[in-house]
Amino acid sequence: MLTVSFQGADTFANPAGNVAGGMLGAMLDDLTALMVAATLEPPDEGVVTISLNVSFLRPAVSGPMTGVATLVRRGRELCHVNGMLQQDGKDIAWAVAICKVVRG
């Protein structure tokens, strides 16, 4: 499990005044990729997201957020990861990601 802190900036707000869903999606993409990156053997391995499915559970406002990622399966090339964003102790967005380990 990996826990990361995010800051929802005022500049991330949509016309309704909430953090835009695209910004939450970007945070979840970063969170899930970081979970896989923690398992890599640099400098020869890297990670790319090949699928990210995001569900929005409630509006997020500017301010601190916590991201929690869990590695569901770590294969040789493909990794399945779950990610959750929380704010004030409440779940705000959920993601299921498939990441690929790339070797260079």
Secondary structure in CASP SS format (residue, H / E / C, confidence):
PFRMAT SS
TARGET T0000
AUTHOR 0000-0000-0000
METHOD secondary structure of the structure
MODEL  1
M C 1.00
L E 1.00
T E 1.00
V E 1.00
S E 1.00
F E 1.00
Q E 1.00
G E 1.00
A C 1.00
D H 1.00
T H 1.00
F H 1.00
A E 1.00
N C 1.00
P C 1.00
A C 1.00
G C 1.00
N C 1.00
V E 1.00
A C 1.00
G H 1.00
G H 1.00
M H 1.00
L H 1.00
G H 1.00
A H 1.00
M H 1.00
L H 1.00
D H 1.00
D H 1.00
L H 1.00
T H 1.00
A H 1.00
L H 1.00
M H 1.00
V H 1.00
A H 1.00
A C 1.00
T C 1.00
L C 1.00
E C 1.00
P C 1.00
P C 1.00
D C 1.00
E E 1.00
G E 1.00
V E 1.00
V E 1.00
T E 1.00
I E 1.00
S E 1.00
L E 1.00
N E 1.00
V E 1.00
S E 1.00
F E 1.00
L C 1.00
R C 1.00
P C 1.00
A C 1.00
V C 1.00
S C 1.00
G E 1.00
P E 1.00
M E 1.00
T E 1.00
G E 1.00
V E 1.00
A E 1.00
T E 1.00
L E 1.00
V E 1.00
R E 1.00
R E 1.00
G C 1.00
R C 1.00
E C 1.00
L E 1.00
C E 1.00
H E 1.00
V E 1.00
N E 1.00
G E 1.00
M E 1.00
L E 1.00
Q E 1.00
Q E 1.00
D C 1.00
G C 1.00
K E 1.00
D E 1.00
I E 1.00
A E 1.00
W E 1.00
A E 1.00
V E 1.00
A E 1.00
I E 1.00
C E 1.00
K E 1.00
V E 1.00
V E 1.00
R E 1.00
G C 1.00
END
